Each structure stands twice: as structure tokens, then as C-alpha cells.
Amino acid sequence: MPKFYFQLFDRDGAGTTETAYDFESIEAAKAEARRVLAEMATEGLPAAPLNMMSVELFDESRKPLAEIRLILEEIAK
């Protein structure tokens, strides 16, 4: 089973996990990244200056595969 790593970026900055997680496929790992991002958002939405948070997905050799982002945008009317 392939191993994947996550790097979280939130209001406190970036944090890399040193724990490898087993998933049956990259799609299953992406689904977990989305779930983690949603959980992060429940603890507080992104704030200025970046107004975003993300979960970056890496393979077992630490090659970047995908980044799932939540961007908070304010649009003046």
C-alpha cells in the first residue's frame, strides 16, 4: 500500500508531519487531505494577510503530488 505525507499550512504557518500514512490510492489520500482541511477550518477560518490554508500531499519519496487549498475572499459591493 502506498505511503503519503501531509504538510499543513494554517494561521500558525507550515507544519510537516513526519508520519507516513497508508492509503490505497492517491485519490484516497486526496480525500483525506480534504477532510483534514475541513477540520482545520472548524478551528478558525484563514486570516489576513494570506487568507488561505492548505494541505499539501507528498508521496513516500516526498515528491509533491497535490495541494488542497481553502481561500477566504472578501468582495466589496
Residue pairs with C-beta under 8 A, 6 or more apart in sequence:
1 22
1 23
1 24
2 22
2 23
2 24
2 25
2 26
2 29
2 59
2 60
3 20
3 21
3 22
3 59
3 60
4 20
4 21
4 22
4 23
4 26
4 29
4 57
4 58
4 59
4 60
4 65
5 16
5 17
5 18
5 19
5 20
5 21
5 57
5 58
5 59
5 60
5 62
6 17
6 21
6 32
6 33
6 36
6 55
6 56
6 57
6 58
7 14
7 15
7 16
7 17
7 55
7 56
7 58
8 14
8 15
8 16
8 17
8 36
8 40
8 53
8 54
8 55
9 15
9 52
9 53
9 54
9 55
9 56
10 40
10 43
10 46
10 53
11 44
11 46
11 47
11 53
20 60
21 29
21 32
23 29
23 32
26 57
26 65
26 66
29 57
29 65
30 57
30 66
30 68
33 55
33 57
33 66
33 68
34 55
34 68
36 55
37 53
37 54
37 55
37 68
37 69
37 70
40 53
40 55
40 70
41 53
41 70
45 72
46 52
46 53
46 70
46 71
46 72
47 72
51 71
51 72
51 73
52 69
52 70
52 71
52 72
53 69
53 70
54 67
54 68
54 69
54 70
55 67
55 68
56 64
56 66
56 67
56 68
57 64
57 65
57 66
57 67
57 68
58 64
58 65
59 65
